[in-house]
């Protein structure tokens, strides 16, 4: 998003109301890709109208897929079949979408044409060898800039299935290899050191591709077909996370969040907050679009610091900025280990959150793979989000409890994952304004 946007977040009363956050970003990306490769027409409802997902849609359109937009949050995708994509000489711009770039690398590795994947300044600094290494083992040819984007994916390669153990648990890498496996001869099997989100596996099955999967393992073979299906995208748990934390820490709060995706590989924050004493209840559990969904009711409860079980880390990697704020106001200290992955997200989230919370008066002992956060009282100040959407939204929560206003710089990228965040947040009691506005 062009232009710089700074926020001011101020102390507020109780967080109250009922709302639905936008659709799940991970499911939205994958629904576009699989529907594009399917035979027939797929309808996607609850689609996230964010810059990341729109970038993926634009890439697929450049590759010859017709995508209609009958209304906000809806897409009609006219699939071209597994081998129906058409190459283009122009670079394919993924914007800020790391998920889009990594998954598309796997999808494009099996095509007959060359492709070049580019991204914005932030994405261009994010590591890609974790994806290109296993794809190269399958026979793909992908040129990088010392492991960074742009990615030049060479077409016409004969891919072979592999059995690959991920060095680091990553749903994006797993998904990229599985998508390449659709085009490979023989079986492709992924073994994970820790189970990660299984959105791709669930959705492949929903689109009719034979796949065998369980927590920590997935296996498929090439040579089948994807058949069009309709997808109902659940509300994004990562977007709900900011409201879960806000209502947990602001006295007097009670908030109802509707139709939130509760994939067990995504809800580590829910378990972490409950360990800290949060009052969060799941109502009306059900399935939607092959994903578990439920309504969440969260009420204020005093939180206490914990030693976070490392087993929860892969299931909450995107929610750590919000957890840092919860830990900052909890009684006692919260110890986080095994989260080195946070250093290679849109920003170095460990360093950025630690620096921001120190500015607001919180003591943090940083380690290479985590931190010890000593709970206390938040003061006011100016913190830099470094263009990281999740950092910006997390410090908006901090402003609700600080004894003076919190200015958050460089918030434009919030639109990549959560368009309309400020309006929705202020509607239930936040106090976010535009700095200088």
CORKA-V486317 format. One line per field, one symbol per residue. phi: phi as a letter, one per 30 degrees, with the letter a starting at -180 (. if undefined). psi: psi as a letter, one per 40 degrees, with the letter a starting at -180 (. if undefined). Layout:
BEGIN
phi = ???
psi = ???
END
This chain:
BEGIN
phi = .dicbccbcbebddcbkbabddddddddedddddddddcjcccccieddcddddddddddddcjcdbcbdaeibbcccdcieccdcdbdddccdicddeeddddeddddcddbdbbcbbdedddccdbdecdddddddjdbbcbchicddcccddidcdcdbcbcddbdadddeddddddddccdiccbcccdbdceceddddedddjddbcbaejabbbbdjcbcceadbcddddddddeddddeddcceidabccchddbeddbcededdddddjdcbccchdacbhicdbacccbbeadcbdbddddddeddbddcdeddededdcddjccccbicdeddbcebdddddddddddecjcdbcdbeblacccdacdcdlcbcdhiceddddddddeddcddadccccicededdbbdieddddddckdbcbddic
psi = hiihhiihhihiaihiahihiiihddddddddddddeihahihhiehhfiddddddddddddeehhhigdiheiihhgieidfeihiidiihhebegddddddddddedeieiiihhiaadddeeihedddddddddeeihhhigfeiiihhhhieihihiihhhhdhhhddddddddddddeihaihhhhidihihfddddddddeehhhhiiheiihiiieaihhiiihhhiihddddddddddddehieihhhhifhhfheeefddddddddeeighhhifiaihfeihiihhhhihihiiiihhhddeddefdeedddddddddeihaihhhiffddeefadigdddddddddddeehhhhiidfaihhhiahhiiahihefehddddddddddddeieiihhhifedededdghedddddddeeighihhe.
END
